[in-house]
Amino acid sequence: MKKVIILCIFIICLSGCTSTKEESLENILAYGMTSNVSITNVYRTGYKYYLPRGMKNITSQDYNEVIYSDQYAYYMYVDVVSYFNSVREEYEENEEYYYSKALFKGNLFGYLQIKSLEEDKYFVEIMYNYAKIEVIVTEKDIKKSVAYAMAILESVTYNDTVLGSLMGDNILSSNELEFNIFETAKTESNYLEIVEQYDQYKDLEDVPDMDFIK
């Protein structure tokens, strides 16, 4: 019964009936990890996931995605090789950051790390379910960005048959990983370099945000 209640609360948060500003980061993470989102609307080679309304894919290439919402560019990387090989590493929480927390749910794990930058900017880095999202936002949008990220990451579903075929053909195993989801970013510079490659998002009109009350 408790899981049903938590799922309903998270769906309400995403449907705009309440504001993420009223929730703590702990509750947002708990809702996200127990929401069991089964809806998917984005399909890639070897995986699929749910993209909430109000967000738009800008580009997808080699398991790298750039997603746009509310003038923010979210960088997402899906580590299908680590998923297929069941790689697991522990995250060490750091009290020096604005927020730092290890995430666990059954066999799923990850972390949320938020660093304070200059001029009311915060670097949000969240890894869960063998995928990772990074975004720089203002303080007032931290909770909403975490809710968005968790909705996406929790919904990622992998196709073992497709990934097994790719691994068998050395399509994945022969490539060196350019991005390590288990290693936290030393600075936000890598994120900025990646996003700058896709300057299309700068010309986009704001996507109407139907899922969150501002």
SERO-4910 file (N, C-alpha, C, O; in steps of 0.05 Angstrom, whole numbers):
BEGIN
 pado doro    nc1    nc2    nc3   cac1   cac2   cac3    cc1    cc2    cc3    oc1    oc2    oc3
  Met    A     17    -24      0      0      0      0     17     25      0     11     45    -13
  Lys    A     40     24     16     58     47     17     69     54    -10     71     77    -17
  Lys    A     77     33    -26     88     38    -52     68     51    -70     75     69    -87
  Val    A     43     43    -68     22     55    -84     19     85    -78     16    102    -96
  Ile    A     19     92    -52     17    119    -43     40    136    -54     36    158    -64
  Ile    A     65    126    -51     88    140    -61     87    144    -91     94    166   -100
  Leu    A     79    124   -106     76    126   -135     56    148   -142     61    164   -160
  Cys    A     33    149   -128     13    169   -133     23    197   -128     18    215   -143
  Ile    A     39    200   -106     50    226    -99     69    236   -121     68    259   -129
  Phe    A     86    218   -131    105    225   -151     91    232   -177     99    252   -191
  Ile    A     70    218   -184     55    224   -209     42    251   -206     41    266   -225
  Ile    A     32    257   -182     19    283   -177     40    305   -181     34    326   -193
  Cys    A     65    301   -171     86    321   -174     92    326   -203     97    349   -211
  Leu    A     90    305   -220     96    308   -248     73    319   -264     76    328   -287
  Ser    A     49    317   -253     26    326   -268     18    354   -262     -1    365   -274
  Gly    A     32    368   -244     27    396   -240      7    402   -218     -1    425   -215
  Cys    A     -2    382   -203    -21    387   -182     -8    396   -157    -23    405   -138
  Thr    A     17    396   -155     32    406   -132     58    417   -141     66    411   -164
  Ser    A     72    431   -124     97    443   -132    121    428   -119    119    420    -96
  Thr    A    141    424   -135    165    411   -124    178    428   -103    194    419    -86
  Lys    A    173    454   -103    184    473    -84    176    466    -55    189    472    -36
  Glu    A    153    453    -53    142    446    -27    154    420    -16    149    413      7
  Glu    A    169    406    -32    180    380    -24    210    383    -18    223    401    -29
  Ser    A    220    366     -1    249    365      5    263    348    -17    249    332    -31
  Leu    A    289    352    -20    303    336    -40    301    306    -33    300    289    -50
  Glu    A    301    300     -7    299    272      2    273    259     -7    273    237    -16
  Asn    A    251    274     -5    225    264    -14    224    261    -44    213    241    -54
  Ile    A    235    280    -58    235    279    -88    251    254    -97    242    240   -115
  Leu    A    274    249    -84    289    225    -91    274    200    -84    274    181    -99
  Ala    A    262    200    -61    246    176    -53    223    170    -72    219    147    -79
  Tyr    A    208    191    -79    187    188    -99    197    177   -125    186    159   -137
  Gly    A    220    188   -134    231    180   -160    240    151   -160    235    137   -179
  Met    A    253    142   -138    264    115   -137    242     94   -134    247     70   -140
  Thr    A    219    102   -124    198     83   -119    174     86   -138    153     74   -134
  Ser    A    177    104   -157    154    110   -175    148     87   -195    125     84   -203
  Asn    A    169     72   -202    165     50   -221    151     58   -246    131     46   -254
  Val    A    161     80   -258    149     90   -283    151     69   -305    173     61   -312
  Ser    A    129     60   -316    130     40   -337    124     51   -364    125     37   -384
  Ile    A    119     77   -366    113     90   -391    140     98   -404    157    109   -391
  Thr    A    143     93   -430    167    102   -444    157    115   -470    138    107   -483
  Asn    A    172    136   -478    165    150   -503    189    158   -520    187    171   -540
  Val    A    213    149   -511    237    153   -526    251    126   -530    256    112   -510
  Tyr    A    258    120   -554    269     93   -560    296     96   -574    299    109   -595
  Arg    A    316     83   -562    343     83   -572    353     54   -576    339     35   -569
  Thr    A    377     51   -588    388     25   -592    396     13   -566    416     21   -554
  Gly    A    381     -7   -556    388    -21   -532    375    -10   -507    378    -22   -486
  Tyr    A    360     12   -509    347     22   -485    324     41   -493    323     50   -516
  Lys    A    307     47   -474    286     66   -478    280     80   -452    288     70   -431
  Tyr    A    266    103   -452    261    117   -428    237    136   -431    227    141   -453
  Tyr    A    228    147   -409    206    166   -409    216    194   -407    232    201   -389
  Leu    A    208    211   -426    215    240   -426    190    256   -418    170    256   -432
  Pro    A    191    269   -394    167    284   -385    159    306   -404    176    317   -418
  Arg    A    134    313   -404    125    336   -420    139    361   -410    146    363   -386
  Gly    A    144    379   -428    159    403   -421    189    400   -426    204    419   -423
  Met    A    197    376   -435    225    371   -441    227    363   -471    208    351   -482
  Lys    A    250    369   -484    253    363   -512    281    353   -518    301    365   -509
  Asn    A    283    331   -533    309    321   -541    321    339   -563    307    345   -583
  Ile    A    345    347   -559    359    364   -578    376    346   -596    377    350   -620
  Thr    A    390    327   -584    407    309   -600    411    283   -586    410    282   -561
  Ser    A    417    262   -601    424    236   -589    445    224   -607    442    220   -631
  Gln    A    468    217   -595    490    205   -610    507    188   -592    518    197   -572
  Asp    A    510    162   -599    528    144   -585    522    144   -555    540    147   -538
  Tyr    A    497    142   -547    488    140   -519    492    166   -504    491    166   -480
  Asn    A    496    187   -519    497    214   -507    472    229   -516    465    229   -540
  Glu    A    459    243   -497    435    258   -504    437    286   -492    448    290   -471
  Val    A    426    306   -506    422    332   -496    393    338   -496    380    337   -517
  Ile    A    382    345   -473    353    349   -469    349    378   -460    365    388   -443
  Tyr    A    329    391   -470    324    420   -464    298    424   -449    278    411   -456
  Ser    A    299    441   -429    274    449   -415    279    474   -399    300    476   -385
  Asp    A    261    493   -400    262    517   -384    289    532   -387    301    540   -366
  Gln    A    299    534   -410    324    548   -416    349    533   -405    371    544   -404
  Tyr    A    345    508   -397    367    492   -387    372    469   -406    354    457   -417
  Ala    A    398    463   -409    406    440   -425    415    418   -406    434    421   -391
  Tyr    A    402    395   -408    409    372   -391    426    353   -409    418    345   -431
  Tyr    A    450    345   -398    466    326   -413    462    298   -400    464    295   -375
  Met    A    456    279   -416    450    252   -406    468    232   -421    472    233   -445
  Tyr    A    480    213   -405    496    192   -416    486    165   -405    482    162   -381
  Val    A    481    146   -423    472    119   -415    495    100   -418    505     96   -441
  Asp    A    503     87   -397    526     69   -397    516     40   -400    514     25   -381
  Val    A    511     33   -425    500      6   -431    521    -16   -426    513    -39   -419
  Val    A    546    -10   -429    567    -30   -424    569    -37   -394    570    -61   -388
  Ser    A    569    -17   -377    569    -23   -348    544    -37   -339    545    -55   -322
  Tyr    A    521    -30   -351    496    -44   -345    498    -73   -353    492    -91   -337
  Phe    A    507    -79   -378    509   -106   -388    528   -123   -371    523   -147   -367
  Asn    A    549   -111   -361    569   -125   -346    564   -124   -316    580   -133   -300
  Ser    A    542   -112   -308    534   -109   -280    555    -97   -262    560   -106   -240
  Val    A    568    -76   -273    589    -63   -258    576    -47   -235    555    -36   -238
  Arg    A    589    -47   -212    579    -33   -189    601    -19   -174    622    -32   -168
  Glu    A    598      6   -167    617     21   -152    603     37   -131    580     45   -135
  Glu    A    616     42   -109    604     56    -87    610     86    -89    631     94    -99
  Tyr    A    591    102    -79    595    131    -79    600    140    -50    586    133    -32
  Glu    A    620    157    -47    627    168    -20    615    196    -17    623    214    -32
  Glu    A    596    199      1    584    225      5    604    245     16    622    239     31
  Asn    A    600    270      7    618    292     14    603    315     26    587    328     13
  Glu    A    607    321     52    593    342     66    601    370     57    587    389     64
  Glu    A    622    372     42    631    399     33    614    410     10    614    434      5
  Tyr    A    598    393     -3    582    401    -25    555    412    -15    547    407      8
  Tyr    A    541    426    -32    514    436    -26    496    413    -19    480    415     -1
  Tyr    A    499    390    -34    483    366    -28    499    342    -39    510    343    -61
  Ser    A    499    321    -24    513    297    -32    500    273    -19    499    271      5
  Lys    A    490    254    -36    476    231    -25    478    207    -43    474    209    -67
  Ala    A    484    184    -31    484    159    -45    456    149    -48    440    152    -29
  Leu    A    449    136    -70    422    127    -75    422     96    -78    439     85    -91
  Phe    A    403     84    -66    400     54    -67    371     46    -68    354     57    -53
  Lys    A    365     27    -85    338     15    -85    341    -13    -98    344    -16   -122
  Gly    A    341    -34    -81    345    -61    -92    373    -63   -105    393    -58    -93
  Asn    A    372    -72   -130    397    -74   -145    405    -48   -159    427    -46   -171
  Leu    A    389    -27   -157    395     -2   -169    410     16   -149    405     15   -125
  Phe    A    428     32   -159    444     49   -142    453     74   -158    449     75   -182
  Gly    A    464     93   -143    474    117   -156    480    138   -136    486    132   -113
  Tyr    A    478    163   -144    483    186   -126    472    212   -137    468    214   -161
  Leu    A    467    230   -119    461    258   -127    482    276   -114    486    275    -90
  Gln    A    495    292   -130    515    310   -120    510    338   -132    507    341   -156
  Ile    A    509    358   -115    504    385   -124    526    404   -114    531    405    -90
  Lys    A    538    417   -132    560    436   -125    551    464   -129    537    471   -149
  Ser    A    559    482   -111    553    510   -114    574    524   -131    598    520   -127
  Leu    A    564    539   -151    582    553   -169    579    583   -163    568    591   -143
  Glu    A    588    600   -181    585    629   -177    559    639   -188    546    625   -205
  Glu    A    550    662   -179    527    676   -189    501    659   -187    486    657   -206
  Asp    A    497    647   -164    472    632   -159    469    609   -179    446    603   -187
  Lys    A    490    596   -187    489    573   -205    497    548   -189    515    549   -172
  Tyr    A    484    526   -196    490    501   -182    493    478   -203    476    476   -221
  Phe    A    513    462   -200    519    440   -218    506    415   -206    516    404   -186
  Val    A    485    406   -219    470    382   -209    480    358   -225    479    357   -250
  Glu    A    489    338   -211    500    314   -223    486    290   -210    490    285   -186
  Ile    A    471    275   -225    455    253   -214    459    228   -231    453    228   -255
  Met    A    468    206   -218    471    181   -232    453    160   -219    452    157   -194
  Tyr    A    439    145   -236    421    124   -225    414    105   -248    410    114   -271
  Asn    A    412     80   -242    402     60   -262    421     60   -287    411     57   -309
  Tyr    A    447     62   -282    468     61   -303    465     84   -324    472     81   -347
  Ala    A    454    106   -315    452    129   -332    458    154   -315    454    153   -291
  Lys    A    466    176   -328    474    199   -313    464    225   -327    465    226   -351
  Ile    A    455    244   -311    446    270   -321    461    292   -306    465    291   -282
  Glu    A    470    312   -322    483    335   -311    469    360   -321    460    361   -344
  Val    A    466    380   -304    454    405   -312    463    427   -293    467    422   -269
  Ile    A    465    452   -303    471    475   -286    445    492   -284    434    500   -305
  Val    A    436    497   -260    411    512   -256    415    532   -233    435    532   -219
  Thr    A    396    550   -231    395    568   -208    384    553   -184    372    532   -187
  Glu    A    388    564   -160    380    550   -136    350    544   -135    341    523   -126
  Lys    A    334    563   -145    305    559   -144    295    536   -162    273    526   -158
  Asp    A    312    527   -181    304    506   -199    317    479   -193    315    460   -208
  Ile    A    332    477   -171    346    452   -164    326    429   -161    330    408   -173
  Lys    A    306    433   -145    287    411   -139    273    402   -164    269    378   -168
  Lys    A    265    421   -181    251    413   -205    269    398   -224    260    379   -236
  Ser    A    294    406   -226    313    392   -243    318    364   -233    321    346   -249
  Val    A    319    361   -207    324    334   -196    299    316   -201    302    293   -207
  Ala    A    275    328   -198    251    312   -204    250    303   -233    243    281   -239
  Tyr    A    257    322   -251    258    315   -279    278    292   -284    272    272   -297
  Ala    A    302    296   -273    323    276   -277    316    248   -267    320    228   -280
  Met    A    304    247   -243    296    222   -231    274    209   -248    274    184   -251
  Ala    A    255    225   -258    234    213   -275    245    200   -299    236    178   -308
  Ile    A    266    212   -311    279    200   -334    296    176   -327    293    154   -339
  Leu    A    314    179   -307    333    158   -301    319    133   -290    327    110   -297
  Glu    A    299    136   -274    285    113   -263    270     97   -284    266     73   -282
  Ser    A    263    111   -306    247     98   -327    264     84   -348    253     69   -364
  Val    A    290     88   -347    307     75   -367    304     45   -366    308     33   -345
  Thr    A    297     33   -389    294      4   -391    312     -7   -412    313      4   -435
  Tyr    A    328    -27   -405    348    -37   -424    338    -62   -438    323    -78   -427
  Asn    A    347    -65   -463    340    -89   -479    364   -107   -480    383   -103   -495
  Asp    A    363   -128   -463    386   -146   -460    392   -161   -486    416   -166   -492
  Thr    A    372   -167   -502    377   -181   -527    393   -164   -546    412   -173   -558
  Val    A    384   -139   -549    398   -121   -568    426   -115   -558    445   -116   -573
  Leu    A    429   -110   -532    456   -104   -521    474   -128   -523    498   -125   -528
  Gly    A    463   -152   -519    479   -176   -521    489   -180   -549    512   -189   -553
  Ser    A    473   -174   -569    481   -176   -597    503   -155   -603    522   -162   -617
  Leu    A    500   -131   -593    520   -110   -598    547   -118   -584    568   -113   -596
  Met    A    545   -129   -560    569   -137   -546    582   -160   -561    607   -162   -563
  Gly    A    566   -179   -571    576   -202   -585    590   -194   -611    609   -207   -619
  Asp    A    581   -173   -623    593   -163   -648    615   -143   -643    626   -131   -662
  Asn    A    622   -140   -617    643   -121   -609    637    -92   -617    656    -76   -618
  Ile    A    612    -86   -622    605    -58   -629    608    -40   -604    615    -17   -607
  Leu    A    601    -51   -581    604    -36   -556    630    -41   -542    643    -22   -533
  Ser    A    637    -67   -539    660    -74   -523    686    -64   -535    706    -61   -521
  Ser    A    687    -59   -562    711    -50   -574    716    -20   -572    738    -10   -578
  Asn    A    695     -6   -563    698     23   -560    705     31   -531    694     20   -512
  Glu    A    724     49   -529    731     59   -502    710     78   -493    700     95   -508
  Leu    A    702     76   -468    682     94   -457    694    122   -454    715    125   -442
  Glu    A    680    141   -464    689    169   -462    679    182   -437    687    204   -430
  Phe    A    660    169   -423    647    181   -400    643    160   -379    631    139   -385
  Asn    A    653    165   -355    650    146   -333    628    155   -314    632    175   -300
  Ile    A    606    141   -313    584    150   -297    590    147   -267    577    161   -251
  Phe    A    609    130   -260    615    125   -232    634    147   -221    637    150   -197
  Glu    A    648    161   -238    666    181   -230    653    208   -230    643    217   -251
  Thr    A    652    222   -208    640    248   -206    656    268   -221    681    266   -223
  Ala    A    643    288   -232    656    309   -248    674    326   -229    666    334   -208
  Lys    A    699    330   -238    717    347   -223    708    376   -224    709    391   -204
  Thr    A    700    385   -248    690    412   -252    666    410   -271    660    389   -282
  Glu    A    653    432   -275    630    433   -293    640    438   -322    623    440   -340
  Ser    A    666    440   -326    676    448   -353    670    427   -374    664    433   -397
  Asn    A    671    401   -366    665    380   -386    636    382   -395    630    379   -419
  Tyr    A    618    388   -376    590    391   -383    586    415   -402    572    412   -422
  Leu    A    600    437   -396    597    461   -413    608    455   -441    596    465   -461
  Glu    A    630    441   -443    641    434   -469    622    417   -486    619    422   -510
  Ile    A    609    398   -473    590    381   -487    566    397   -496    558    394   -520
  Val    A    555    413   -479    531    428   -486    537    449   -508    520    454   -525
  Glu    A    561    460   -507    568    480   -527    570    468   -555    568    483   -575
  Gln    A    573    442   -557    574    429   -583    546    430   -596    544    427   -621
  Tyr    A    525    434   -580    498    433   -590    485    459   -584    467    461   -567
  Asp    A    493    480   -598    482    507   -593    455    511   -604    444    533   -603
  Gln    A    442    490   -616    415    493   -626    396    500   -604    376    515   -609
  Tyr    A    401    491   -579    382    495   -558    379    525   -551    359    533   -540
  Lys    A    399    541   -558    398    569   -552    377    583   -568    366    604   -560
  Asp    A    370    572   -591    351    585   -609    322    574   -605    304    583   -619
  Leu    A    319    555   -587    292    544   -583    275    563   -566    284    576   -548
  Glu    A    249    563   -573    231    577   -556    226    559   -531    230    535   -532
  Asp    A    218    572   -509    213    557   -485    191    536   -490    171    542   -502
  Val    A    197    511   -481    177    490   -483    157    493   -460    165    493   -437
  Pro    A    131    495   -466    111    498   -444    114    476   -424    114    452   -431
  Asp    A    117    483   -399    121    464   -377     95    457   -365     85    472   -348
  Met    A     83    435   -373     57    426   -364     58    408   -339     38    402   -328
  Asp    A     83    400   -331     85    380   -310     92    391   -283     90    377   -263
  Phe    A    101    416   -282    109    427   -256     97    455   -253     96    471   -272
  Ile    A     89    461   -229     80    488   -222    105    504   -214    120    495   -197
  Lys    A    109    527   -226    133    543   -221    129    559   -195    147    574   -187
***
